Amino acid sequence: MKVEQIYTGCLAQGAYYIESKGEVAIIDPLREVSAYVERAEKDGAKIKYVFETHFHADFVSGHVTLAEKTGAKIVFGPTASPGYDAYVGADGELFELGDVKIKLLHTPGHTMESSCYLLIDETGKETALFTGDTLFLGDVGRPDLAQKAASMTQEELAATLYDSLRNKVMTLPDDTVIYPGHGAGSACGKNMSKETVGTLGEQKSSNYALRADMTKEEFVKEVTDGLLPPPSYFPMNVAMNKGGYDSIDDVLSRGCKALSPEAFELLANEVEAVILDVRHQSEFIKDHIPNSIFIGIDGGFAPWVGALIKDVKQPILLVTPEGREKETVTRLSRVGFDHTMGYLDGGLDAWKAAGKETDNMRSVSAEEFERQVNAQGTPVFDVRKPGEYASEHLEMAESTPLDYLNDYLASFPKEEDFFIHCAGGYRSVIAGSILKSRGIHNLIDVAGGYGAIKNTGLTRTDYVCPTKIK
């Protein structure tokens, strides 16, 4: 028996490859499935099952494409109603895979079809549980994402999750290995560990939601407390995972078209495309196409695209580092953005060589920022998350989180200069590009963000541990 976690840091997502005696099961695969197919071929094995823990909201799974390419059976838990050929299993149903068995445990609460998959080894021992978004390391799945579809309140879903955990998960042996669907950085929970593999016994002792003496009322209150609104693209990803989607091959064919500067500009105007610049922030600051949006490929790329562009049907044109065009289109497709129309051939150098206009963004060091703030009292805006701001911030800074930047547009001065900063310099450039695209050009980025600002003499609030912030 072989179990492999395939972890994707950009999405903080874990997919799983299980092989026994030439038969393979994949759990919660990513959109691009070639890696799973090639791995099975290398092992001389055949993919028999694609197990889905639920209809995912934060990414588009590769289950439909994988089934088409391999003939594997897609399996969901009870109450699922997919719009394509799939098998809806029963609670407690066993699936044979070589010498091992996989048992479906229906664990509603995160969503009503949510299920975990229990791996039973060759000796009959219950060895591992693939928990999807039911149980994370350090947290449990947020119960608010499916409330409209389930016609239930988040409190009712949380109460259902409490029963699932107590009756189905916590009764398993303490040495059961827990393989979660996500780790720290995912928007599917609020307190997830950076670790990606643990044991049930460890979680019983450390996970606030699994306290032995916890009442259902306490669980509902603590699990629903402090939930931020989910990203706008989540319902659209659920719809794609439930109803089906275009082949990744077709998406790549459309998106990887090299466009001359003239064709790029013409298409941008014809289809009202978002020009998405994914180079490093330092390159964007120096030179970029006017009104383009920066979201760097080397940061938290896909989740930020989903949070800020929102509509997965939005046409997109790309400015990428050379050689990373396919990677960019692929990573956009992971969160359902399938309407990439092509990329700028030759990048910004070709754009400038064609005599076309460029723009730049003002940026200063933390030391220069300190000097100007002390001398002029220039307004300062902090685009970090609310929890980061609450934990520690510059006393003069106003909180305008990047996630909800459009809600704060009226806060920014229209004529006088102002500074924006984040934690390290990535998110502030995203924010600056959005503000500039809205006609607000009087901003100045602080290079290095709060990490660099802390080395100045500017007055900051006392540090409060994030876990103590309510």
DONULO-149421 format. One record per residue (C-alpha): residue number from 1; residue in three letters; x, y, z. Coordinates in steps of 0.05 Angstrom, whole numbers, plus 5000, padded with zeros to 4 digits. Example, Ala and Ser with C-alpha at 12.3 -4.5 7.8 and 13.67 -1.06 7.14 Angstrom:
2
{site 1; ALA; {5246; 4910; 5156}}
{site 2; SER; {5273; 4979; 5143}}
% end
This chain:
470
{site 1; MET; {5000; 5000; 5000}}
{site 2; LYS; {5024; 5069; 4983}}
{site 3; VAL; {4995; 5136; 5007}}
{site 4; GLU; {5021; 5202; 4980}}
{site 5; GLN; {4999; 5272; 4997}}
{site 6; ILE; {5004; 5320; 4938}}
{site 7; TYR; {5004; 5388; 4970}}
{site 8; THR; {4995; 5453; 4931}}
{site 9; GLY; {5020; 5513; 4972}}
{site 10; CYS; {4985; 5567; 4931}}
{site 11; LEU; {4917; 5538; 4949}}
{site 12; ALA; {4940; 5507; 5015}}
{site 13; GLN; {4906; 5444; 4988}}
{site 14; GLY; {4921; 5370; 4996}}
{site 15; ALA; {4903; 5318; 4944}}
{site 16; TYR; {4918; 5244; 4956}}
{site 17; TYR; {4944; 5185; 4916}}
{site 18; ILE; {4930; 5116; 4945}}
{site 19; GLU; {4956; 5054; 4910}}
{site 20; SER; {4949; 4980; 4927}}
{site 21; LYS; {4964; 4921; 4882}}
{site 22; GLY; {4959; 4959; 4818}}
{site 23; GLU; {4896; 4998; 4835}}
{site 24; VAL; {4895; 5072; 4851}}
{site 25; ALA; {4846; 5120; 4885}}
{site 26; ILE; {4854; 5195; 4880}}
{site 27; ILE; {4822; 5240; 4932}}
{site 28; ASP; {4804; 5312; 4915}}
{site 29; PRO; {4849; 5320; 4854}}
{site 30; LEU; {4870; 5387; 4825}}
{site 31; ARG; {4844; 5413; 4759}}
{site 32; GLU; {4905; 5391; 4719}}
{site 33; VAL; {4906; 5315; 4723}}
{site 34; SER; {4967; 5295; 4682}}
{site 35; ALA; {5009; 5285; 4744}}
{site 36; TYR; {4962; 5233; 4772}}
{site 37; VAL; {4957; 5196; 4706}}
{site 38; GLU; {5032; 5196; 4697}}
{site 39; ARG; {5043; 5173; 4768}}
{site 40; ALA; {4996; 5114; 4760}}
{site 41; GLU; {5030; 5095; 4694}}
{site 42; LYS; {5097; 5097; 4728}}
{site 43; ASP; {5071; 5050; 4782}}
{site 44; GLY; {5040; 5004; 4729}}
{site 45; ALA; {4973; 5017; 4761}}
{site 46; LYS; {4903; 5037; 4740}}
{site 47; ILE; {4863; 5093; 4771}}
{site 48; LYS; {4799; 5060; 4796}}
{site 49; TYR; {4765; 5113; 4838}}
{site 50; VAL; {4764; 5189; 4845}}
{site 51; PHE; {4736; 5204; 4914}}
{site 52; GLU; {4708; 5274; 4926}}
{site 53; THR; {4699; 5296; 4998}}
{site 54; HIS; {4648; 5350; 4978}}
{site 55; PHE; {4634; 5402; 4925}}
{site 56; HIS; {4694; 5447; 4935}}
{site 57; ALA; {4686; 5523; 4938}}
{site 58; ASP; {4758; 5547; 4937}}
{site 59; PHE; {4783; 5508; 4876}}
{site 60; VAL; {4758; 5469; 4816}}
{site 61; SER; {4773; 5396; 4825}}
{site 62; GLY; {4799; 5352; 4769}}
{site 63; HIS; {4750; 5295; 4781}}
{site 64; VAL; {4710; 5303; 4716}}
{site 65; THR; {4771; 5306; 4671}}
{site 66; LEU; {4806; 5250; 4708}}
{site 67; ALA; {4746; 5204; 4700}}
{site 68; GLU; {4742; 5221; 4626}}
{site 69; LYS; {4816; 5206; 4615}}
{site 70; THR; {4820; 5142; 4656}}
{site 71; GLY; {4751; 5112; 4662}}
{site 72; ALA; {4754; 5118; 4738}}
{site 73; LYS; {4690; 5122; 4778}}
{site 74; ILE; {4675; 5188; 4812}}
{site 75; VAL; {4648; 5177; 4883}}
{site 76; PHE; {4611; 5227; 4926}}
{site 77; GLY; {4578; 5220; 4994}}
{site 78; PRO; {4504; 5217; 5008}}
{site 79; THR; {4458; 5276; 4986}}
{site 80; ALA; {4506; 5297; 4930}}
{site 81; SER; {4472; 5311; 4864}}
{site 82; PRO; {4526; 5321; 4811}}
{site 83; GLY; {4507; 5340; 4740}}
{site 84; TYR; {4550; 5286; 4707}}
{site 85; ASP; {4560; 5211; 4713}}
{site 86; ALA; {4582; 5196; 4784}}
{site 87; TYR; {4567; 5147; 4840}}
{site 88; VAL; {4534; 5172; 4903}}
{site 89; GLY; {4556; 5126; 4959}}
{site 90; ALA; {4521; 5106; 5023}}
{site 91; ASP; {4545; 5121; 5093}}
{site 92; GLY; {4590; 5063; 5115}}
{site 93; GLU; {4598; 5035; 5044}}
{site 94; LEU; {4663; 4999; 5031}}
{site 95; PHE; {4704; 5006; 4967}}
{site 96; GLU; {4757; 4954; 4951}}
{site 97; LEU; {4824; 4978; 4925}}
{site 98; GLY; {4875; 4922; 4915}}
{site 99; ASP; {4888; 4893; 4984}}
{site 100; VAL; {4858; 4951; 5023}}
{site 101; LYS; {4789; 4980; 5033}}
{site 102; ILE; {4763; 5052; 5036}}
{site 103; LYS; {4702; 5065; 5078}}
{site 104; LEU; {4657; 5125; 5065}}
{site 105; LEU; {4637; 5163; 5127}}
{site 106; HIS; {4582; 5214; 5116}}
{site 107; THR; {4602; 5275; 5158}}
{site 108; PRO; {4555; 5333; 5141}}
{site 109; GLY; {4565; 5402; 5170}}
{site 110; HIS; {4616; 5438; 5127}}
{site 111; THR; {4568; 5420; 5070}}
{site 112; MET; {4512; 5370; 5073}}
{site 113; GLU; {4546; 5321; 5025}}
{site 114; SER; {4613; 5326; 5062}}
{site 115; SER; {4644; 5258; 5073}}
{site 116; CYS; {4710; 5230; 5100}}
{site 117; TYR; {4744; 5168; 5073}}
{site 118; LEU; {4772; 5117; 5122}}
{site 119; LEU; {4831; 5075; 5097}}
{site 120; ILE; {4831; 5003; 5123}}
{site 121; ASP; {4896; 4967; 5111}}
{site 122; GLU; {4911; 4895; 5090}}
{site 123; THR; {4904; 4871; 5162}}
{site 124; GLY; {4836; 4904; 5173}}
{site 125; LYS; {4865; 4961; 5215}}
{site 126; GLU; {4834; 5031; 5208}}
{site 127; THR; {4898; 5070; 5192}}
{site 128; ALA; {4882; 5137; 5161}}
{site 129; LEU; {4824; 5185; 5152}}
{site 130; PHE; {4820; 5233; 5092}}
{site 131; THR; {4778; 5288; 5123}}
{site 132; GLY; {4769; 5339; 5067}}
{site 133; ASP; {4741; 5402; 5099}}
{site 134; THR; {4707; 5366; 5157}}
{site 135; LEU; {4768; 5366; 5202}}
{site 136; PHE; {4833; 5406; 5193}}
{site 137; LEU; {4894; 5405; 5237}}
{site 138; GLY; {4877; 5458; 5289}}
{site 139; ASP; {4807; 5473; 5263}}
{site 140; VAL; {4744; 5447; 5229}}
{site 141; GLY; {4711; 5468; 5165}}
{site 142; ARG; {4672; 5533; 5166}}
{site 143; PRO; {4597; 5520; 5167}}
{site 144; ASP; {4574; 5582; 5129}}
{site 145; LEU; {4592; 5565; 5057}}
{site 146; ALA; {4534; 5518; 5042}}
{site 147; GLN; {4479; 5550; 5082}}
{site 148; LYS; {4440; 5576; 5022}}
{site 149; ALA; {4444; 5510; 4985}}
{site 150; ALA; {4426; 5471; 5047}}
{site 151; SER; {4370; 5518; 5068}}
{site 152; MET; {4401; 5519; 5137}}
{site 153; THR; {4433; 5572; 5179}}
{site 154; GLN; {4507; 5570; 5194}}
{site 155; GLU; {4489; 5553; 5266}}
{site 156; GLU; {4447; 5493; 5243}}
{site 157; LEU; {4504; 5469; 5199}}
{site 158; ALA; {4553; 5478; 5256}}
{site 159; ALA; {4509; 5436; 5301}}
{site 160; THR; {4507; 5383; 5247}}
{site 161; LEU; {4583; 5385; 5242}}
{site 162; TYR; {4588; 5376; 5318}}
{site 163; ASP; {4548; 5311; 5313}}
{site 164; SER; {4590; 5286; 5254}}
{site 165; LEU; {4655; 5298; 5290}}
{site 166; ARG; {4632; 5266; 5355}}
{site 167; ASN; {4596; 5207; 5325}}
{site 168; LYS; {4638; 5190; 5264}}
{site 169; VAL; {4708; 5218; 5272}}
{site 170; MET; {4726; 5222; 5346}}
{site 171; THR; {4705; 5149; 5357}}
{site 172; LEU; {4763; 5125; 5314}}
{site 173; PRO; {4830; 5102; 5345}}
{site 174; ASP; {4875; 5159; 5369}}
{site 175; ASP; {4932; 5134; 5324}}
{site 176; THR; {4889; 5145; 5261}}
{site 177; VAL; {4929; 5189; 5214}}
{site 178; ILE; {4891; 5251; 5194}}
{site 179; TYR; {4901; 5275; 5122}}
{site 180; PRO; {4863; 5342; 5116}}
{site 181; GLY; {4839; 5377; 5053}}
{site 182; HIS; {4874; 5443; 5071}}
{site 183; GLY; {4926; 5475; 5115}}
{site 184; ALA; {4943; 5545; 5138}}
{site 185; GLY; {4927; 5598; 5087}}
{site 186; SER; {4862; 5569; 5063}}
{site 187; ALA; {4798; 5610; 5069}}
{site 188; CYS; {4759; 5546; 5087}}
{site 189; GLY; {4777; 5552; 5160}}
{site 190; LYS; {4804; 5604; 5208}}
{site 191; ASN; {4855; 5571; 5254}}
{site 192; MET; {4891; 5518; 5213}}
{site 193; SER; {4959; 5491; 5229}}
{site 194; LYS; {5019; 5497; 5182}}
{site 195; GLU; {5027; 5422; 5190}}
{site 196; THR; {4993; 5380; 5137}}
{site 197; VAL; {4992; 5311; 5169}}
{site 198; GLY; {4975; 5292; 5241}}
{site 199; THR; {4939; 5241; 5284}}
{site 200; LEU; {4870; 5241; 5314}}
{site 201; GLY; {4899; 5236; 5384}}
{site 202; GLU; {4940; 5299; 5373}}
{site 203; GLN; {4878; 5336; 5349}}
{site 204; LYS; {4837; 5314; 5409}}
{site 205; SER; {4889; 5345; 5454}}
{site 206; SER; {4903; 5409; 5414}}
{site 207; ASN; {4844; 5426; 5368}}
{site 208; TYR; {4796; 5474; 5404}}
{site 209; ALA; {4737; 5444; 5367}}
{site 210; LEU; {4750; 5373; 5392}}
{site 211; ARG; {4751; 5387; 5467}}
{site 212; ALA; {4723; 5327; 5504}}
{site 213; ASP; {4679; 5369; 5549}}
{site 214; MET; {4654; 5416; 5495}}
{site 215; THR; {4579; 5424; 5490}}
{site 216; LYS; {4543; 5432; 5424}}
{site 217; GLU; {4525; 5503; 5442}}
{site 218; GLU; {4598; 5520; 5457}}
{site 219; PHE; {4620; 5487; 5392}}
{site 220; VAL; {4569; 5527; 5351}}
{site 221; LYS; {4590; 5592; 5383}}
{site 222; GLU; {4665; 5582; 5376}}
{site 223; VAL; {4664; 5554; 5306}}
{site 224; THR; {4620; 5610; 5279}}
{site 225; ASP; {4655; 5666; 5317}}
{site 226; GLY; {4701; 5711; 5276}}
{site 227; LEU; {4684; 5683; 5207}}
{site 228; LEU; {4701; 5733; 5153}}
{site 229; PRO; {4657; 5736; 5090}}
{site 230; PRO; {4679; 5682; 5041}}
{site 231; PRO; {4711; 5703; 4975}}
{site 232; SER; {4660; 5720; 4920}}
{site 233; TYR; {4685; 5667; 4873}}
{site 234; PHE; {4668; 5609; 4920}}
{site 235; PRO; {4596; 5598; 4896}}
{site 236; MET; {4620; 5598; 4823}}
{site 237; ASN; {4671; 5543; 4838}}
{site 238; VAL; {4618; 5502; 4874}}
{site 239; ALA; {4574; 5508; 4811}}
{site 240; MET; {4631; 5484; 4767}}
{site 241; ASN; {4648; 5426; 4813}}
{site 242; LYS; {4575; 5405; 4816}}
{site 243; GLY; {4555; 5417; 4743}}
{site 244; GLY; {4619; 5404; 4704}}
{site 245; TYR; {4669; 5447; 4667}}
{site 246; ASP; {4712; 5454; 4604}}
{site 247; SER; {4770; 5407; 4594}}
{site 248; ILE; {4836; 5435; 4620}}
{site 249; ASP; {4865; 5421; 4551}}
{site 250; ASP; {4815; 5469; 4519}}
{site 251; VAL; {4829; 5522; 4573}}
{site 252; LEU; {4904; 5517; 4560}}
{site 253; SER; {4894; 5521; 4485}}
{site 254; ARG; {4853; 5585; 4491}}
{site 255; GLY; {4897; 5617; 4544}}
{site 256; CYS; {4966; 5603; 4516}}
{site 257; LYS; {4959; 5644; 4453}}
{site 258; ALA; {5017; 5691; 4440}}
{site 259; LEU; {4991; 5760; 4421}}
{site 260; SER; {5029; 5817; 4389}}
{site 261; PRO; {5023; 5885; 4425}}
{site 262; GLU; {4974; 5908; 4372}}
{site 263; ALA; {4931; 5845; 4377}}
{site 264; PHE; {4935; 5847; 4453}}
{site 265; GLU; {4911; 5919; 4456}}
{site 266; LEU; {4856; 5907; 4405}}
{site 267; LEU; {4830; 5846; 4442}}
{site 268; ALA; {4833; 5881; 4509}}
{site 269; ASN; {4786; 5935; 4483}}
{site 270; GLU; {4740; 5887; 4444}}
{site 271; VAL; {4724; 5840; 4502}}
{site 272; GLU; {4736; 5889; 4560}}
{site 273; ALA; {4789; 5843; 4587}}
{site 274; VAL; {4825; 5851; 4653}}
{site 275; ILE; {4899; 5859; 4638}}
{site 276; LEU; {4931; 5817; 4693}}
{site 277; ASP; {5006; 5828; 4705}}
{site 278; VAL; {5036; 5770; 4744}}
{site 279; ARG; {5110; 5791; 4744}}
{site 280; HIS; {5147; 5809; 4808}}
{site 281; GLN; {5122; 5871; 4844}}
{site 282; SER; {5188; 5907; 4834}}
{site 283; GLU; {5180; 5900; 4758}}
{site 284; PHE; {5108; 5924; 4760}}
{site 285; ILE; {5127; 5984; 4802}}
{site 286; LYS; {5180; 6004; 4751}}
{site 287; ASP; {5137; 5996; 4688}}
{site 288; HIS; {5068; 5968; 4670}}
{site 289; ILE; {5011; 5975; 4621}}
{site 290; PRO; {4963; 6030; 4644}}
{site 291; ASN; {4903; 6004; 4683}}
{site 292; SER; {4932; 5934; 4688}}
{site 293; ILE; {4922; 5896; 4754}}
{site 294; PHE; {4982; 5866; 4790}}
{site 295; ILE; {4976; 5798; 4824}}
{site 296; GLY; {5044; 5765; 4824}}
{site 297; ILE; {5051; 5692; 4806}}
{site 298; ASP; {5101; 5681; 4862}}
{site 299; GLY; {5054; 5704; 4918}}
{site 300; GLY; {4986; 5677; 4940}}
{site 301; PHE; {4966; 5682; 4868}}
{site 302; ALA; {4903; 5641; 4854}}
{site 303; PRO; {4865; 5658; 4919}}
{site 304; TRP; {4878; 5733; 4908}}
{site 305; VAL; {4854; 5729; 4836}}
{site 306; GLY; {4790; 5696; 4861}}
{site 307; ALA; {4781; 5747; 4917}}
{site 308; LEU; {4793; 5809; 4875}}
{site 309; ILE; {4771; 5793; 4804}}
{site 310; LYS; {4711; 5753; 4830}}
{site 311; ASP; {4675; 5735; 4765}}
{site 312; VAL; {4705; 5671; 4737}}
{site 313; LYS; {4676; 5688; 4669}}
{site 314; GLN; {4716; 5753; 4664}}
{site 315; PRO; {4760; 5753; 4602}}
{site 316; ILE; {4834; 5759; 4622}}
{site 317; LEU; {4896; 5779; 4584}}
{site 318; LEU; {4964; 5763; 4614}}
{site 319; VAL; {5031; 5797; 4623}}
{site 320; THR; {5077; 5743; 4649}}
{site 321; PRO; {5150; 5728; 4661}}
{site 322; GLU; {5179; 5693; 4600}}
{site 323; GLY; {5166; 5618; 4600}}
{site 324; ARG; {5112; 5620; 4654}}
{site 325; GLU; {5051; 5631; 4609}}
{site 326; LYS; {5025; 5559; 4615}}
{site 327; GLU; {5036; 5558; 4690}}
{site 328; THR; {4996; 5622; 4697}}
{site 329; VAL; {4937; 5597; 4656}}
{site 330; THR; {4938; 5531; 4694}}
{site 331; ARG; {4937; 5565; 4762}}
{site 332; LEU; {4880; 5610; 4741}}
{site 333; SER; {4840; 5549; 4719}}
{site 334; ARG; {4849; 5518; 4788}}
{site 335; VAL; {4802; 5571; 4816}}
{site 336; GLY; {4755; 5570; 4756}}
{site 337; PHE; {4782; 5628; 4714}}
{site 338; ASP; {4777; 5593; 4647}}
{site 339; HIS; {4770; 5654; 4602}}
{site 340; THR; {4843; 5674; 4593}}
{site 341; MET; {4847; 5699; 4521}}
{site 342; GLY; {4923; 5700; 4512}}
{site 343; TYR; {4987; 5733; 4534}}
{site 344; LEU; {5031; 5791; 4511}}
{site 345; ASP; {5085; 5760; 4467}}
{site 346; GLY; {5152; 5788; 4485}}
{site 347; GLY; {5125; 5819; 4549}}
{site 348; LEU; {5131; 5892; 4567}}
{site 349; ASP; {5194; 5900; 4526}}
{site 350; ALA; {5153; 5885; 4463}}
{site 351; TRP; {5099; 5933; 4487}}
{site 352; LYS; {5149; 5989; 4495}}
{site 353; ALA; {5184; 5973; 4429}}
{site 354; ALA; {5117; 5981; 4395}}
{site 355; GLY; {5115; 6053; 4422}}
{site 356; LYS; {5057; 6040; 4469}}
{site 357; GLU; {5046; 6078; 4534}}
{site 358; THR; {5068; 6052; 4602}}
{site 359; ASP; {5056; 6073; 4673}}
{site 360; ASN; {5093; 6064; 4739}}
{site 361; MET; {5080; 6065; 4814}}
{site 362; ARG; {5115; 6109; 4864}}
{site 363; SER; {5149; 6070; 4919}}
{site 364; VAL; {5196; 6090; 4976}}
{site 365; SER; {5238; 6055; 5028}}
{site 366; ALA; {5215; 6049; 5099}}
{site 367; GLU; {5267; 6101; 5119}}
{site 368; GLU; {5242; 6151; 5068}}
{site 369; PHE; {5171; 6136; 5090}}
{site 370; GLU; {5190; 6152; 5162}}
{site 371; ARG; {5222; 6218; 5141}}
{site 372; GLN; {5162; 6240; 5099}}
{site 373; VAL; {5110; 6220; 5151}}
{site 374; ASN; {5147; 6257; 5206}}
{site 375; ALA; {5157; 6319; 5163}}
{site 376; GLN; {5090; 6323; 5127}}
{site 377; GLY; {5040; 6281; 5166}}
{site 378; THR; {5020; 6244; 5101}}
{site 379; PRO; {4960; 6196; 5111}}
{site 380; VAL; {4977; 6121; 5117}}
{site 381; PHE; {4934; 6062; 5098}}
{site 382; ASP; {4947; 5990; 5120}}
{site 383; VAL; {4920; 5938; 5071}}
{site 384; ARG; {4935; 5877; 5113}}
{site 385; LYS; {4879; 5832; 5139}}
{site 386; PRO; {4838; 5858; 5198}}
{site 387; GLY; {4870; 5808; 5245}}
{site 388; GLU; {4940; 5830; 5226}}
{site 389; TYR; {4922; 5902; 5238}}
{site 390; ALA; {4889; 5887; 5305}}
{site 391; SER; {4951; 5849; 5327}}
{site 392; GLU; {4998; 5907; 5314}}
{site 393; HIS; {4999; 5969; 5271}}
{site 394; LEU; {5025; 6039; 5262}}
{site 395; GLU; {4986; 6086; 5306}}
{site 396; MET; {4972; 6135; 5249}}
{site 397; ALA; {4951; 6081; 5199}}
{site 398; GLU; {4879; 6068; 5178}}
{site 399; SER; {4858; 5996; 5164}}
{site 400; THR; {4834; 5985; 5092}}
{site 401; PRO; {4841; 5910; 5080}}
{site 402; LEU; {4859; 5888; 5009}}
{site 403; ASP; {4804; 5835; 5011}}
{site 404; TYR; {4751; 5889; 5014}}
{site 405; LEU; {4788; 5947; 4982}}
{site 406; ASN; {4729; 5968; 4939}}
{site 407; ASP; {4689; 5981; 5002}}
{site 408; TYR; {4742; 6032; 5024}}
{site 409; LEU; {4751; 6072; 4960}}
{site 410; ALA; {4719; 6134; 4992}}
{site 411; SER; {4771; 6132; 5048}}
{site 412; PHE; {4829; 6149; 5003}}
{site 413; PRO; {4847; 6223; 4990}}
{site 414; LYS; {4832; 6244; 4919}}
{site 415; GLU; {4886; 6297; 4913}}
{site 416; GLU; {4938; 6295; 4968}}
{site 417; ASP; {4990; 6240; 4970}}
{site 418; PHE; {4981; 6180; 5015}}
{site 419; PHE; {5020; 6118; 5033}}
{site 420; ILE; {4998; 6045; 5030}}
{site 421; HIS; {5033; 5985; 5060}}
{site 422; CYS; {5021; 5912; 5075}}
{site 423; ALA; {5065; 5861; 5111}}
{site 424; GLY; {5121; 5852; 5061}}
{site 425; GLY; {5107; 5892; 4997}}
{site 426; TYR; {5065; 5843; 4955}}
{site 427; ARG; {4994; 5861; 4975}}
{site 428; SER; {5006; 5936; 4976}}
{site 429; VAL; {5025; 5934; 4902}}
{site 430; ILE; {4962; 5894; 4886}}
{site 431; ALA; {4923; 5948; 4924}}
{site 432; GLY; {4960; 6003; 4888}}
{site 433; SER; {4945; 5974; 4820}}
{site 434; ILE; {4871; 5969; 4836}}
{site 435; LEU; {4869; 6040; 4862}}
{site 436; LYS; {4905; 6066; 4799}}
{site 437; SER; {4856; 6028; 4755}}
{site 438; ARG; {4800; 6066; 4792}}
{site 439; GLY; {4833; 6132; 4776}}
{site 440; ILE; {4868; 6142; 4843}}
{site 441; HIS; {4941; 6156; 4826}}
{site 442; ASN; {4966; 6196; 4886}}
{site 443; LEU; {4989; 6136; 4925}}
{site 444; ILE; {5059; 6117; 4947}}
{site 445; ASP; {5078; 6045; 4963}}
{site 446; VAL; {5123; 6029; 5023}}
{site 447; ALA; {5174; 5977; 5000}}
{site 448; GLY; {5182; 5919; 5047}}
{site 449; GLY; {5117; 5935; 5083}}
{site 450; TYR; {5106; 5929; 5158}}
{site 451; GLY; {5166; 5883; 5164}}
{site 452; ALA; {5211; 5941; 5143}}
{site 453; ILE; {5171; 5994; 5179}}
{site 454; LYS; {5183; 5959; 5246}}
{site 455; ASN; {5256; 5977; 5239}}
{site 456; THR; {5240; 6051; 5239}}
{site 457; GLY; {5225; 6095; 5298}}
{site 458; LEU; {5152; 6105; 5281}}
{site 459; THR; {5103; 6093; 5337}}
{site 460; ARG; {5067; 6026; 5336}}
{site 461; THR; {5013; 5996; 5379}}
{site 462; ASP; {5030; 5942; 5430}}
{site 463; TYR; {5032; 5872; 5401}}
{site 464; VAL; {4972; 5827; 5416}}
{site 465; CYS; {4976; 5753; 5400}}
{site 466; PRO; {4926; 5738; 5344}}
{site 467; THR; {4897; 5679; 5382}}
{site 468; LYS; {4875; 5728; 5437}}
{site 469; ILE; {4838; 5774; 5390}}
{site 470; LYS; {4763; 5767; 5389}}
% end
